[in-house]
Amino acid sequence: MRVQSVLSRYAPILLAILMLTGCAAGSPDAADDSLHQQAAQEISIYSFDRHDYTQPDRVLAYIEQQTNTKLSMLTGAWDDSQFDVLINTGDYPDVLTIVDSDKYGRFNKWVTDGVLVPFDDELLEGLPHLQEVFQRPEYQSLRINGQFYGLPLQDEFPAGSPGQFVMTMRQDWLDALQLPIPQTLEQFHEALLAFRDQDPDADGQHNTYGIITHSLPEVKEALRYVRQLYADRLIDPDSISINTNVKLRPKFLEGKIGAMFDTLNYEELYKRNQQLGRMVPNAKIIDIPALQGPNEQWGYSVGSGFWGYTVITDKADNPKAAAALLDYLLSAEGKKLTLFGIPDVHYTDAASGELTLNLEARRQEVGFDDDFPGGPHELNWGLVQWSPMTEPDYVALRNLEEPGYSALVKENMDRVNRYLIEPAAYSVSTPKWISFSSNSELIYADYFNRIILGELDVDGGFEEFVQKWLDSGGAEAMREMSDAIRAAQ
């Protein structure tokens, strides 16, 4: 669940209580006694979008007991520049999670500066779940100088699914205006015009927009298309300056926008449907298939199968203990704990195998969402993986309280998987590409925004952009990257 939020800290109050009460009836088997003869290892963790763990949470306390650790959970708004602040001040924790795997320059600098502890054979000894991850063939290209420095966070969806962004639309608006789900760019444009002009929310006012966006394909003809959308007043003008989908979602939930690019995330899609439905009865948001572009080509880009890393830093007094914590969270016991909670506390398992959730007990924990207590604990995502939203255990959990969840997943997965494009290569980068990447992003943002806003002519502005990009280091970076991609193929 790649969302963003607030600052917090954790105080380990419940560990003693759980130990006195036997960790509640039916809890998983106790860890090896020898582990608990040692003093609990203090481990600090920084992760985006966490709740305030100064309040008691029995799931977190149970993890501490099983791993003989004392955890401090630190968090902040989902803005990865916070990592730069932490590292530059030297005041960073033992473990950092959700480190953007696309920011090669930052990651490689941390490796060069000795900030990150390698997941080498010595660290991984006796940790089978971590070993299994790092032995996967698809991750071998992630080594730097022969070593892994970050645990890849496996995506929510099966291999071969689209990457991060897909187009979402208001199905109820399409139905109200008797429009089909768009299949082409032309049909999409027509739908947005109808959203603007035909009062799809039936409030009698001319106050709806077609789309909000911060991310669109980066080619000249796509820019021409988006510029036309903007000129036709189909894009909410306030959204042009918003740089993350997390900041766009609240605006979409005001109920006056018909479409937006968003992450492929069915918990977020489910929540947005529930939140919008409280204000707009029968509202329905769906993911749509990739739109047909020029030359009858279409397709969402297939993702790499992971996004982001969890890393152990040189601040860790005991890197092995930090790695053992991650290994536990990857285990079947750890995954079930963060998915369902503690047995006979947060759920009951009947002799028939039928599970029943204890929603009142789940609401008492910091990590279960008060508004959606039937979902997983927040420690299920962003620490060692993203929540596996299509796997049987996950779907079974969500169907206990939300019987429509499995149908929502199937219908939307069928649509977004309809047209897919394999990228030239995965997880490939080079030194020149890394050093040029931040400057490249600034050049893109400057020229593309000015072209979309009509401050530059599409053809002339794009030609100027290309020359600026090449002259600023792009030419050399592109040659080196092209060679690396050919080698990877």
N, C-alpha and C positions, 0 to 999 in steps of 0.2 A: 504494500500500500504506500505508493510513493506520494504522500501528502506532507504538509509542513506546519510547524506551530511554535511552541513556547519553551521557556527555561524551567528546569527543575533539578531537584536533588533528592537523594534517597537516604533514609535512616533505617537500619535493620532492626526494627522492634520485634517483629513476629517470629524470628528464628527461635528464640527461647520458648515462646508460647507453643509453637508447633512441636518442638522437641519434647515439651512436657506433656502434650496431649497425644503424642504418638503420630503427629502429622495428619490426624483425622483418619477415621476408619477407611480402609480400602485404598490408601495411598500406595504408590509404587514401592517396591522393595527398598530398604535402606541401603545407602552406599556402604562400601567396605569399611569395617570398623577402624582399620588402620588409618584410613584417610582422616577420620575425625579425631584421632589422637594428636594431630598436628593443629597448630593455630590456624584459624581461617585466614586465607589469603585475601588481602584487600585489593580490589580491582576497580578502577574507574573507567566508565564507558561514556563516550559522547555519541549521541544519535539524535537525528532530527525527529520532531513531532512526537515527543513522549510526554506522558502525563507527569504529575508531581509525585515522585516516589518518596517524599518525606512522609507520605501517608502509607499506612500498611497495605501490603499486597501479598496474599498467601502464595500465589504462584511464584513470584520473585523470591520469597522467603524459602520456598521449597527448592528452587534451583540452587540457592545458596547452600542449603543443607546437603543436597546431593553432590555438590562440587566443592564443598568445604571452602566457600568464598564469602566475602562480605562486599557487596556490590554497591557502587555509587553510580546512579544513572544521571547523567548530565545531558541537557538538551537545549535547543534553540530553534528559532525560525528556520525554515528550510531554505537556506541560502548558503551555498557551499563556499562563499567568500569567508564565512566564519572560520573555516579550516585555516585559511591564510592568517587570520588574526591569532588563532590559537598557536599555530606553529611559530609565527614571527615573534610572539611574546615569550615563547618557551613554556607557556602555561597550558600544556596539552595533556590529555589523560593517557591511560595505558592502552586503551582500545578506541579506535575511531571507526564508525560504521557509515555506510552509504557514501563512501568516497567515490566521486564521479569517475567512472572508468573511461569516460571520453576526454577527460582533462589530462592528457598524457604528460604535458609539461610539468604540472604540479606533482604528479605521482613520481615521475622519473627524478625530479629534483629531490624529493624526499628520500628516494633510494640513494642517490648520490651523496646527500648530506648525512646519511646514516640515521635518519629518523625512524625508518621502518625495520622491524625484525624479520629476517627471512623465514619462511616456512620450510626449513631445510629438514633433512632426514633425522637429525638429532631432535629437533622440536617435535616432529610428527611421530616419533617412536612411541608405540603403545596407544596411538589415537586413530583407530581404524576408520572412523567416519570422515575425518579430515583427509586421511590417506586416500580414501576412495574418490573424494572430490578432485584432489590434485593429480590423480592418475587418469582422469578422463581425457581422451584424445583431443577433444575440442578445446581444452584449456592449455595445451602444451605451448602454444604460441604466446602465452601470456608471461612466460619466463623472461626475466631480465638478468643478463649475465649468468644464465643457467639456473636461476632461483626464482621461486614464487615469493612475492612480497605482499600479496593481498589475497584474501579468500573471495572468489567470485560469488556474487549473490545470484543464485539461479532465478530465472524469470518465473512469473506466475503461471505461464502457459507452456504447453508442450513444445519441444523443438520443432522448428518449421513454421511457427506462428508469426504473425506480423511483429515488427519491432515496436517502438514506443508509442507512436501517435497514429490514431485513426480518426475518421470524421464521425461525429455524433450529430443526430438531428432529432427534432421534436416530431415523433410519429403522429401524435394527436393533431398537430397542425397540418401535416400532410393529409390526414384523414378528413379533417374539417374542410379542407379546400379541395378534396377529392383528387389529390395528386399522388402519383406512384413514388416509391423510393427512387431517387435519381440514379441513373446508370452512367450518364455522360456529363461532361462539363457543361454542355448546353442545357441539359435538363436540370442540373444543379443551379445554374444561373436563373432559369425560369422559376424554380421553386423559391429561390431567395427573393426574386421580384414579387412573387405572390405573398410571401411572408411579410414583405414591406407594405404592400398596397391593399391586401384583401382582408385585413383585420382578422388574422387567424385566431386571436384570443377572444374575439367577439365582445370587446369592451366598448366598441363604438368610437375608438380614438385611433389616430394615426401615430402610433407610438411603438411600433415593432421594427426590429432590424432582422436582416437575414442571418448575419454571422458575426461572431467575435473571433479574433485570431491574433496569435503572436508568432505563428510558425507556418510557413507555406513553402512549396518546392522552390528551389533556388536556381531557376533558369529563366532566360529572357522571356519566352512565351508565357511561362507561368506568371512572371511579373506583369506582363501585359494584361493577362486575365484578371489578376488580383487588383491591378490599378483600375480596370473597368468596374469591378465590383465596388471599389471605393468611390469611384466617380458616380456610380448609380445609387450611392447612399445605401448600399446593402451591408456594409461593414460598420459596426458601431465605432465612431471615430475615437472614442475614449480608449478602445482596446488596442489601438496601434502602439501606444507607449507602454503597454503592460508586457512584461517580459517572461512571465511564467504562467502555465495553465492553472496553477493553484490560485493565483490572484484573479484569474478570469472566472473561475467557477462561481464565486458569489454573484457576479454580475449576471451570469447565465441563469442562476437560480432566482433572479428577480422576475423571470417569466416573460421577458420581452424580446428574447433572442431565439432564433430558430435552429442555429447550428454552431458548432465549434469543433476545432481539433482538440482532442484530449487523449490522455494515456489509455492504453488498452488495460482496463482494470475493472473487473465486474463488481467488486465491493463498492468502488466509487460510483459506478453506473447505477447500482442498486440503491445506494444512499441518495444519489441525486434524484432518482425517480420518487423515492419516499419523501424527500424534503420538498420537491416541487409539487408533489401530490397533495401536501398539506395546504398549499395555497391555491392550487389549480386542480380541482378534482378531475380524474381521468387523464391527467398529463402523462405522457410516456416518451422517454428518451431512448433512442436506439443507436447502435453502431451501424453504419452503412458500408456496403462494399466499396472498394476503391473505384474512383470514377474513371471512365474511359477518356484518355487524353488524345493528343494528336496521333495520326497514323494508327488509330484503333488499338493503342497500347494502354494497358492499365495494370495496376497491381500495387499493393502495399509492400514495402521492402521487408523481407524476412529478417527477423532479429537474430542476434548472435547467441541467444539462449541465456544470457546473463546481463545484468547491468549493475554496476557499482561493486565496491570491494569493502570488506571489513579488514582492518589492518591492526597489527600489534606494534606499538611504538617502543622506542628506546627508554621511555619513562617507566615501563613495566618492571617492577622489582623481580617478578617471577614470570617470564614469558611462557614457560611451560604450563603454569596454572591458568593463564589467560587462554592458551590454546586448548587445554583440557575443558574449559568452560564452553568454548565454541564446539568442541567435539561432542559434549553432552547435548547441546542444543540441536545438533545434527542427528543424534541417535533417535531410534524409534520412540523411546520413552520421552525424550525431550520434546520431540515434535508433537506427540500426543498430549503432553502436559500443556504446551503453549496453545494447542488447538482447542482441547476440551476443558482443560483445567484439572483440578485434583478430583479423582474419583470419590464418590459418596459425599463430596462437598459441592462441587460445581456441576456434577452430573451423576446419574445412577445408571448402572448397566444391569438390566434384568437378566435372569437366567436364559431368557429367550434370545438374548443378544440385542434387544431393543433398548436404545439409549433415551434418557429423559434429562433435559437440561434443568438445572435449578437456577432460574433467572434471578431470583432474589439474592442468592449467594454470589452470583457473578457480578451483580450490580454493586456489591460491597467492595470489590477489588478495583484498584486504580486502573489496571490494564485492560479490563473489559469495558467496552463503550456503553455508557448509560443509555444512550438512545438506541443502540443495537446490541443488546446483551447476548443475543444468539450468535454473534460472530466470534472469531478467534481472539485470544489475548494479544495485545499489541507486541509482545515479545516474540510472536510467531513470524513477524516480518521485519526485514531490514537489518537483522543481526547476523544470521547465517544463510538466509535465503529470503526470497519474497514469498508470500503465502501462496501455496500451490492451488489456485482457485478452481482447477478442473479435476484434481485428483479425487478418487472415491471418498476418502475420509473427510476431506474438506467439504465436498458437496453434501455428504451425509450429514455433517454438522449443520450446515446452513439450511438444509431441508427440514430439520427438526422444528424450527420456528418459522421458517420462510419457505413454504412448499413450492413457491414459484421460482426459487433461486436456480434450480437445475435447468428449468425451461429457459430462463433468461440467458444463462451461460450458453446453452446449446444453440438457441436461435441466433445470438449475436456472433458466436464463434463461426457458425456456418456462413454468415454473411461476410465477415472480415477475411475468412480464409478462401473466399471464392476466387480472388485474383491476387496472386503473389508474385513478387520478383526477387530472385536470388541476387544479393549484392556481389560485387566482384570479389570481395574477400572480407573476412572478419578479423577484428582485433589486430589490424596491421597499422604500424606507425613507424616513423623514422625520425632521427634527430632534427633534421631541418624542418620537417613537417611539424614537429612538436614546438620548436622555437618560434615558428611562424604562426601557430594556431591562434594565439590571442590577438595579434595584429590583424589576422585574417578576419576574425569575427567582428572586429571594430569596423573594418572596411565594408564587410557585408551589410552590417546594420546601418551604417551611414548612407550608402548608396541605395540599398533596397527600400529603406523608409522614404527617402526623397523621391524615388521613382514612383512608389505607390501613392504618395501624397500629391503627385503631380508637379513637384518642384523640378524634376528632371524629365526630359523626353525619354521614352522607353529605349529606343534604339541608340540615341546618342549617349544617354546616361549609362546604358549597359556597356557600351563600347569603352566609355571612360572608366567604368568600374573595372572591367577586365584588364585594361592597361595598368591602372593603379595597383591592382592585385598582383599582376605579374612583376611589375617594377619594384614592388615592396618586399620581394622575397618569394612570391608565389611560384615563379618560374622554376627556380632551383628546387624548392620544396616539392613541387609537382613532379619534376623529373625523378627525384629520389623516391617519392612515394609510388610512382608508376612502376619503377623497377622492383620495389618491394612487393607490390601487388602481383606482378607477373611471377615473381619467385614463389609467392604463397600459393599461386594456382598450380 
